[in-house]
Amino acid sequence: MSFLKRLFRGGSGDAPASAAPAKQVEHKGFTISATPFKEGSQYQTCGIVSKEIDGVLKEHRFIRADRFAGLNDAVEISIRKGIQLVEEQGERLFD
């Protein structure tokens, strides 16, 4: 599998685009969804930060290099990374 194909989520380790989040939390008006996916024998940190602004749902998807043997660890870190993004950037995430 080519690096670029995996980078742009075309690899075999992808979670389906319609997969339900493993966990969602609200933080300062943002919804943070953990969507880790299996890459080989580990789970890749991945999530979505979203917020409705002026009647339009805005989303910022993120993938991090962190990988974990267990799904629960990947879910918790995905949520923490999403909260960190909100704390650091707020609505600038969507610019």
N, CA, C and O atoms as CSV, one atom per row, in Angstrom:
chain,resi,resn,atom,element,x,y,z
A,1,MET,N,N,0.848,-1.165,0.000
A,1,MET,CA,C,0.000,0.000,0.000
A,1,MET,C,C,0.901,1.238,0.000
A,1,MET,O,O,1.847,1.317,0.783
A,2,SER,N,N,0.616,2.172,-0.849
A,2,SER,CA,C,1.472,3.353,-0.947
A,2,SER,C,C,1.260,4.293,0.243
A,2,SER,O,O,0.185,4.339,0.840
A,3,PHE,N,N,2.304,5.028,0.562
A,3,PHE,CA,C,2.245,5.978,1.675
A,3,PHE,C,C,1.155,7.011,1.447
A,3,PHE,O,O,0.380,7.303,2.358
A,4,LEU,N,N,1.083,7.569,0.243
A,4,LEU,CA,C,0.095,8.622,-0.027
A,4,LEU,C,C,-1.329,8.103,0.073
A,4,LEU,O,O,-2.220,8.806,0.549
A,5,LYS,N,N,-1.541,6.884,-0.372
A,5,LYS,CA,C,-2.883,6.324,-0.297
A,5,LYS,C,C,-3.316,6.168,1.163
A,5,LYS,O,O,-4.456,6.471,1.515
A,6,ARG,N,N,-2.395,5.693,2.009
A,6,ARG,CA,C,-2.704,5.556,3.434
A,6,ARG,C,C,-2.865,6.921,4.076
A,6,ARG,O,O,-3.740,7.115,4.920
A,7,LEU,N,N,-2.016,7.876,3.677
A,7,LEU,CA,C,-2.069,9.210,4.245
A,7,LEU,C,C,-3.431,9.854,4.019
A,7,LEU,O,O,-3.963,10.516,4.910
A,8,PHE,N,N,-3.985,9.664,2.852
A,8,PHE,CA,C,-5.275,10.259,2.520
A,8,PHE,C,C,-6.426,9.295,2.750
A,8,PHE,O,O,-7.488,9.408,2.138
A,9,ARG,N,N,-6.192,8.347,3.645
A,9,ARG,CA,C,-7.206,7.424,4.148
A,9,ARG,C,C,-7.747,6.485,3.088
A,9,ARG,O,O,-8.922,6.119,3.118
A,10,GLY,N,N,-6.898,6.093,2.153
A,10,GLY,CA,C,-7.326,5.124,1.160
A,10,GLY,C,C,-6.794,3.743,1.452
A,10,GLY,O,O,-7.031,2.818,0.675
A,11,GLY,N,N,-6.076,3.575,2.559
A,11,GLY,CA,C,-5.462,2.297,2.899
A,11,GLY,C,C,-6.441,1.346,3.540
A,11,GLY,O,O,-7.565,1.721,3.873
A,12,SER,N,N,-6.005,0.105,3.711
A,12,SER,CA,C,-6.881,-0.930,4.239
A,12,SER,C,C,-7.189,-0.738,5.713
A,12,SER,O,O,-8.121,-1.368,6.213
A,13,GLY,N,N,-6.455,0.101,6.436
A,13,GLY,CA,C,-6.692,0.307,7.847
A,13,GLY,C,C,-7.759,1.348,8.137
A,13,GLY,O,O,-7.975,1.698,9.298
A,14,ASP,N,N,-8.423,1.843,7.121
A,14,ASP,CA,C,-9.393,2.910,7.307
A,14,ASP,C,C,-10.647,2.429,8.011
A,14,ASP,O,O,-11.103,1.301,7.822
A,15,ALA,N,N,-11.184,3.311,8.820
A,15,ALA,CA,C,-12.526,3.115,9.326
A,15,ALA,C,C,-13.468,3.631,8.243
A,15,ALA,O,O,-13.164,4.635,7.599
A,16,PRO,N,N,-14.591,2.975,8.028
A,16,PRO,CA,C,-15.534,3.489,7.034
A,16,PRO,C,C,-15.947,4.907,7.387
A,16,PRO,O,O,-16.087,5.246,8.562
A,17,ALA,N,N,-16.141,5.733,6.371
A,17,ALA,CA,C,-16.488,7.139,6.589
A,17,ALA,C,C,-17.777,7.268,7.392
A,17,ALA,O,O,-17.966,8.260,8.096
A,18,SER,N,N,-18.657,6.292,7.299
A,18,SER,CA,C,-19.935,6.363,7.997
A,18,SER,C,C,-19.902,5.682,9.358
A,18,SER,O,O,-20.940,5.562,10.008
A,19,ALA,N,N,-18.728,5.232,9.802
A,19,ALA,CA,C,-18.634,4.548,11.084
A,19,ALA,C,C,-19.024,5.495,12.214
A,19,ALA,O,O,-18.650,6.668,12.223
A,20,ALA,N,N,-19.777,4.962,13.158
A,20,ALA,CA,C,-20.176,5.758,14.309
A,20,ALA,C,C,-18.973,6.011,15.201
A,20,ALA,O,O,-18.105,5.149,15.333
A,21,PRO,N,N,-18.914,7.189,15.814
A,21,PRO,CA,C,-17.801,7.468,16.719
A,21,PRO,C,C,-17.800,6.483,17.887
A,21,PRO,O,O,-18.856,6.036,18.336
A,22,ALA,N,N,-16.610,6.152,18.371
A,22,ALA,CA,C,-16.489,5.266,19.516
A,22,ALA,C,C,-16.945,5.969,20.792
A,22,ALA,O,O,-17.425,5.326,21.726
A,23,LYS,N,N,-16.792,7.310,20.825
A,23,LYS,CA,C,-17.197,8.098,21.983
A,23,LYS,C,C,-17.309,9.550,21.553
A,23,LYS,O,O,-16.553,10.013,20.699
A,24,GLN,N,N,-18.264,10.271,22.153
A,24,GLN,CA,C,-18.423,11.702,21.899
A,24,GLN,C,C,-18.530,12.440,23.223
A,24,GLN,O,O,-19.142,11.953,24.173
A,25,VAL,N,N,-17.924,13.624,23.271
A,25,VAL,CA,C,-18.063,14.485,24.438
A,25,VAL,C,C,-18.297,15.913,23.967
A,25,VAL,O,O,-17.898,16.291,22.866
A,26,GLU,N,N,-18.948,16.698,24.813
A,26,GLU,CA,C,-19.133,18.123,24.561
A,26,GLU,C,C,-18.082,18.864,25.375
A,26,GLU,O,O,-17.829,18.523,26.531
A,27,HIS,N,N,-17.467,19.884,24.767
A,27,HIS,CA,C,-16.468,20.691,25.467
A,27,HIS,C,C,-16.531,22.115,24.942
A,27,HIS,O,O,-16.204,22.371,23.783
A,28,LYS,N,N,-16.951,23.038,25.794
A,28,LYS,CA,C,-17.028,24.459,25.453
A,28,LYS,C,C,-17.826,24.721,24.176
A,28,LYS,O,O,-17.445,25.571,23.370
A,29,GLY,N,N,-18.922,24.001,23.990
A,29,GLY,CA,C,-19.773,24.195,22.821
A,29,GLY,C,C,-19.356,23.404,21.595
A,29,GLY,O,O,-20.044,23.453,20.575
A,30,PHE,N,N,-18.263,22.684,21.663
A,30,PHE,CA,C,-17.775,21.842,20.571
A,30,PHE,C,C,-18.139,20.390,20.871
A,30,PHE,O,O,-18.235,19.993,22.032
A,31,THR,N,N,-18.339,19.612,19.829
A,31,THR,CA,C,-18.508,18.169,19.979
A,31,THR,C,C,-17.218,17.513,19.525
A,31,THR,O,O,-16.734,17.766,18.422
A,32,ILE,N,N,-16.671,16.675,20.376
A,32,ILE,CA,C,-15.447,15.951,20.046
A,32,ILE,C,C,-15.806,14.486,19.922
A,32,ILE,O,O,-16.326,13.875,20.856
A,33,SER,N,N,-15.521,13.929,18.750
A,33,SER,CA,C,-15.837,12.529,18.457
A,33,SER,C,C,-14.551,11.751,18.258
A,33,SER,O,O,-13.712,12.121,17.436
A,34,ALA,N,N,-14.399,10.676,19.009
A,34,ALA,CA,C,-13.243,9.791,18.839
A,34,ALA,C,C,-13.576,8.771,17.764
A,34,ALA,O,O,-14.573,8.055,17.857
A,35,THR,N,N,-12.723,8.712,16.733
A,35,THR,CA,C,-12.950,7.774,15.628
A,35,THR,C,C,-11.670,7.004,15.295
A,35,THR,O,O,-11.271,6.952,14.132
A,36,PRO,N,N,-11.017,6.402,16.308
A,36,PRO,CA,C,-9.781,5.674,16.005
A,36,PRO,C,C,-10.060,4.520,15.052
A,36,PRO,O,O,-11.165,3.977,15.023
A,37,PHE,N,N,-9.051,4.155,14.276
A,37,PHE,CA,C,-9.210,3.056,13.331
A,37,PHE,C,C,-8.043,2.101,13.478
A,37,PHE,O,O,-6.968,2.471,13.948
A,38,LYS,N,N,-8.273,0.881,13.070
A,38,LYS,CA,C,-7.250,-0.144,13.200
A,38,LYS,C,C,-6.254,-0.028,12.046
A,38,LYS,O,O,-6.631,0.018,10.875
A,39,GLU,N,N,-4.990,0.018,12.407
A,39,GLU,CA,C,-3.890,0.069,11.436
A,39,GLU,C,C,-2.955,-1.067,11.827
A,39,GLU,O,O,-2.228,-0.976,12.816
A,40,GLY,N,N,-2.982,-2.129,11.045
A,40,GLY,CA,C,-2.217,-3.314,11.413
A,40,GLY,C,C,-2.825,-3.922,12.666
A,40,GLY,O,O,-4.019,-4.220,12.703
A,41,SER,N,N,-2.004,-4.105,13.693
A,41,SER,CA,C,-2.498,-4.697,14.945
A,41,SER,C,C,-2.761,-3.638,16.015
A,41,SER,O,O,-3.029,-3.976,17.168
A,42,GLN,N,N,-2.686,-2.359,15.641
A,42,GLN,CA,C,-2.869,-1.284,16.607
A,42,GLN,C,C,-3.970,-0.327,16.150
A,42,GLN,O,O,-4.445,-0.388,15.016
A,43,TYR,N,N,-4.359,0.558,17.070
A,43,TYR,CA,C,-5.382,1.559,16.772
A,43,TYR,C,C,-4.739,2.934,16.672
A,43,TYR,O,O,-3.968,3.340,17.542
A,44,GLN,N,N,-5.068,3.642,15.598
A,44,GLN,CA,C,-4.518,4.978,15.312
A,44,GLN,C,C,-5.413,6.044,15.946
A,44,GLN,O,O,-6.640,5.967,15.875
A,45,THR,N,N,-4.779,7.035,16.563
A,45,THR,CA,C,-5.505,8.159,17.156
A,45,THR,C,C,-6.142,8.991,16.046
A,45,THR,O,O,-5.465,9.418,15.111
A,46,CYS,N,N,-7.455,9.218,16.160
A,46,CYS,CA,C,-8.186,9.920,15.109
A,46,CYS,C,C,-9.483,10.471,15.704
A,46,CYS,O,O,-10.069,9.860,16.598
A,47,GLY,N,N,-9.927,11.623,15.207
A,47,GLY,CA,C,-11.174,12.170,15.705
A,47,GLY,C,C,-11.688,13.333,14.879
A,47,GLY,O,O,-11.085,13.734,13.883
A,48,ILE,N,N,-12.819,13.864,15.321
A,48,ILE,CA,C,-13.471,14.986,14.661
A,48,ILE,C,C,-13.891,15.991,15.728
A,48,ILE,O,O,-14.501,15.624,16.732
A,49,VAL,N,N,-13.562,17.254,15.504
A,49,VAL,CA,C,-14.046,18.346,16.348
A,49,VAL,C,C,-15.076,19.086,15.505
A,49,VAL,O,O,-14.783,19.485,14.378
A,50,SER,N,N,-16.277,19.272,16.041
A,50,SER,CA,C,-17.321,19.942,15.270
A,50,SER,C,C,-18.066,20.954,16.135
A,50,SER,O,O,-18.093,20.870,17.363
A,51,LYS,N,N,-18.672,21.917,15.431
A,51,LYS,CA,C,-19.478,22.939,16.095
A,51,LYS,C,C,-20.378,23.582,15.060
A,51,LYS,O,O,-19.970,23.804,13.920
A,52,GLU,N,N,-21.606,23.882,15.459
A,52,GLU,CA,C,-22.514,24.613,14.576
A,52,GLU,C,C,-22.265,26.101,14.757
A,52,GLU,O,O,-22.364,26.632,15.863
A,53,ILE,N,N,-21.940,26.764,13.656
A,53,ILE,CA,C,-21.668,28.202,13.665
A,53,ILE,C,C,-22.556,28.858,12.617
A,53,ILE,O,O,-22.486,28.523,11.434
A,54,ASP,N,N,-23.384,29.786,13.054
A,54,ASP,CA,C,-24.322,30.483,12.160
A,54,ASP,C,C,-25.160,29.507,11.343
A,54,ASP,O,O,-25.392,29.719,10.152
A,55,GLY,N,N,-25.612,28.438,11.990
A,55,GLY,CA,C,-26.476,27.469,11.339
A,55,GLY,C,C,-25.763,26.476,10.436
A,55,GLY,O,O,-26.414,25.660,9.784
A,56,VAL,N,N,-24.436,26.530,10.387
A,56,VAL,CA,C,-23.655,25.628,9.528
A,56,VAL,C,C,-22.779,24.748,10.417
A,56,VAL,O,O,-22.061,25.257,11.278
A,57,LEU,N,N,-22.833,23.441,10.215
A,57,LEU,CA,C,-21.997,22.523,10.970
A,57,LEU,C,C,-20.586,22.535,10.386
A,57,LEU,O,O,-20.379,22.189,9.223
A,58,LYS,N,N,-19.629,22.934,11.204
A,58,LYS,CA,C,-18.217,22.964,10.803
A,58,LYS,C,C,-17.525,21.769,11.441
A,58,LYS,O,O,-17.814,21.413,12.583
A,59,GLU,N,N,-16.604,21.144,10.695
A,59,GLU,CA,C,-15.862,19.994,11.202
A,59,GLU,C,C,-14.375,20.144,10.925
A,59,GLU,O,O,-13.962,20.668,9.890
A,60,HIS,N,N,-13.588,19.672,11.872
A,60,HIS,CA,C,-12.143,19.565,11.694
A,60,HIS,C,C,-11.764,18.130,12.036
A,60,HIS,O,O,-11.937,17.689,13.172
A,61,ARG,N,N,-11.248,17.407,11.053
A,61,ARG,CA,C,-10.826,16.024,11.267
A,61,ARG,C,C,-9.334,16.007,11.567
A,61,ARG,O,O,-8.558,16.760,10.977
A,62,PHE,N,N,-8.947,15.141,12.490
A,62,PHE,CA,C,-7.529,15.030,12.824
A,62,PHE,C,C,-7.113,13.570,12.940
A,62,PHE,O,O,-7.891,12.710,13.354
A,63,ILE,N,N,-5.880,13.320,12.567
A,63,ILE,CA,C,-5.239,12.014,12.727
A,63,ILE,C,C,-3.877,12.298,13.328
A,63,ILE,O,O,-3.175,13.205,12.880
A,64,ARG,N,N,-3.502,11.536,14.328
A,64,ARG,CA,C,-2.202,11.683,14.959
A,64,ARG,C,C,-1.410,10.394,14.782
A,64,ARG,O,O,-1.974,9.339,14.491
A,65,ALA,N,N,-0.125,10.491,14.957
A,65,ALA,CA,C,0.763,9.340,14.778
A,65,ALA,C,C,0.658,8.342,15.920
A,65,ALA,O,O,1.112,7.205,15.789
A,66,ASP,N,N,0.069,8.747,17.035
A,66,ASP,CA,C,-0.027,7.869,18.202
A,66,ASP,C,C,-0.815,6.610,17.869
A,66,ASP,O,O,-1.881,6.670,17.256
A,67,ARG,N,N,-0.273,5.471,18.284
A,67,ARG,CA,C,-0.957,4.190,18.094
A,67,ARG,C,C,-0.964,3.428,19.403
A,67,ARG,O,O,-0.043,3.543,20.213
A,68,PHE,N,N,-2.012,2.650,19.599
A,68,PHE,CA,C,-2.200,1.928,20.846
A,68,PHE,C,C,-2.654,0.500,20.568
A,68,PHE,O,O,-3.313,0.222,19.566
A,69,ALA,N,N,-2.288,-0.394,21.474
A,69,ALA,CA,C,-2.687,-1.801,21.330
A,69,ALA,C,C,-4.182,-1.963,21.586
A,69,ALA,O,O,-4.828,-2.813,20.973
A,70,GLY,N,N,-4.734,-1.154,22.485
A,70,GLY,CA,C,-6.150,-1.284,22.835
A,70,GLY,C,C,-6.998,-0.142,22.316
A,70,GLY,O,O,-6.557,1.006,22.272
A,71,LEU,N,N,-8.216,-0.465,21.926
A,71,LEU,CA,C,-9.152,0.536,21.414
A,71,LEU,C,C,-9.475,1.585,22.475
A,71,LEU,O,O,-9.535,2.773,22.159
A,72,ASN,N,N,-9.685,1.174,23.723
A,72,ASN,CA,C,-10.042,2.126,24.774
A,72,ASN,C,C,-8.981,3.202,24.950
A,72,ASN,O,O,-9.311,4.375,25.125
A,73,ASP,N,N,-7.711,2.814,24.903
A,73,ASP,CA,C,-6.637,3.806,25.022
A,73,ASP,C,C,-6.676,4.786,23.855
A,73,ASP,O,O,-6.523,5.992,24.053
A,74,ALA,N,N,-6.879,4.282,22.651
A,74,ALA,CA,C,-6.939,5.142,21.465
A,74,ALA,C,C,-8.128,6.098,21.536
A,74,ALA,O,O,-8.019,7.252,21.122
A,75,VAL,N,N,-9.245,5.634,22.051
A,75,VAL,CA,C,-10.433,6.475,22.194
A,75,VAL,C,C,-10.157,7.604,23.184
A,75,VAL,O,O,-10.439,8.765,22.888
A,76,GLU,N,N,-9.614,7.282,24.342
A,76,GLU,CA,C,-9.358,8.291,25.367
A,76,GLU,C,C,-8.344,9.337,24.897
A,76,GLU,O,O,-8.520,10.528,25.154
A,77,ILE,N,N,-7.298,8.904,24.219
A,77,ILE,CA,C,-6.302,9.856,23.714
A,77,ILE,C,C,-6.904,10.707,22.601
A,77,ILE,O,O,-6.595,11.895,22.511
A,78,SER,N,N,-7.746,10.139,21.762
A,78,SER,CA,C,-8.414,10.903,20.704
A,78,SER,C,C,-9.274,12.010,21.304
A,78,SER,O,O,-9.291,13.129,20.791
A,79,ILE,N,N,-9.981,11.706,22.379
A,79,ILE,CA,C,-10.798,12.716,23.054
A,79,ILE,C,C,-9.900,13.799,23.651
A,79,ILE,O,O,-10.185,14.988,23.511
A,80,ARG,N,N,-8.823,13.394,24.314
A,80,ARG,CA,C,-7.902,14.378,24.904
A,80,ARG,C,C,-7.259,15.270,23.852
A,80,ARG,O,O,-7.080,16.466,24.083
A,81,LYS,N,N,-6.908,14.703,22.691
A,81,LYS,CA,C,-6.323,15.507,21.605
A,81,LYS,C,C,-7.348,16.499,21.075
A,81,LYS,O,O,-7.006,17.642,20.774
A,82,GLY,N,N,-8.602,16.073,20.958
A,82,GLY,CA,C,-9.659,16.978,20.514
A,82,GLY,C,C,-9.859,18.130,21.479
A,82,GLY,O,O,-10.009,19.277,21.057
A,83,ILE,N,N,-9.862,17.835,22.774
A,83,ILE,CA,C,-9.990,18.883,23.784
A,83,ILE,C,C,-8.803,19.844,23.703
A,83,ILE,O,O,-8.967,21.057,23.829
A,84,GLN,N,N,-7.622,19.295,23.494
A,84,GLN,CA,C,-6.423,20.134,23.369
A,84,GLN,C,C,-6.558,21.084,22.167
A,84,GLN,O,O,-6.203,22.259,22.263
A,85,LEU,N,N,-7.064,20.581,21.050
A,85,LEU,CA,C,-7.266,21.434,19.875
A,85,LEU,C,C,-8.236,22.563,20.173
A,85,LEU,O,O,-7.996,23.706,19.784
A,86,VAL,N,N,-9.328,22.256,20.859
A,86,VAL,CA,C,-10.317,23.280,21.211
A,86,VAL,C,C,-9.683,24.322,22.134
A,86,VAL,O,O,-9.869,25.523,21.938
A,87,GLU,N,N,-8.946,23.868,23.127
A,87,GLU,CA,C,-8.309,24.787,24.082
A,87,GLU,C,C,-7.305,25.708,23.379
A,87,GLU,O,O,-7.239,26.901,23.677
A,88,GLU,N,N,-6.535,25.155,22.457
A,88,GLU,CA,C,-5.484,25.932,21.802
A,88,GLU,C,C,-5.997,26.831,20.684
A,88,GLU,O,O,-5.498,27.941,20.500
A,89,GLN,N,N,-7.003,26.351,19.928
A,89,GLN,CA,C,-7.400,27.078,18.718
A,89,GLN,C,C,-8.841,27.551,18.691
A,89,GLN,O,O,-9.162,28.492,17.965
A,90,GLY,N,N,-9.702,26.932,19.450
A,90,GLY,CA,C,-11.114,27.333,19.449
A,90,GLY,C,C,-11.696,27.286,18.029
A,90,GLY,O,O,-11.445,26.340,17.283
A,91,GLU,N,N,-12.466,28.302,17.667
A,91,GLU,CA,C,-13.121,28.333,16.352
A,91,GLU,C,C,-12.153,28.548,15.200
A,91,GLU,O,O,-12.524,28.364,14.041
A,92,ARG,N,N,-10.915,28.935,15.501
A,92,ARG,CA,C,-9.904,29.068,14.437
A,92,ARG,C,C,-9.615,27.734,13.761
A,92,ARG,O,O,-9.033,27.705,12.677
A,93,LEU,N,N,-10.013,26.636,14.385
A,93,LEU,CA,C,-9.859,25.314,13.771
A,93,LEU,C,C,-10.511,25.256,12.396
A,93,LEU,O,O,-10.062,24.525,11.513
A,94,PHE,N,N,-11.564,26.027,12.229
A,94,PHE,CA,C,-12.370,25.934,11.012
A,94,PHE,C,C,-11.971,26.958,9.941
A,94,PHE,O,O,-12.604,27.013,8.887
A,95,ASP,N,N,-10.950,27.758,10.187
A,95,ASP,CA,C,-10.495,28.760,9.194
A,95,ASP,C,C,-9.762,28.097,8.050
A,95,ASP,O,O,-9.311,28.777,7.129
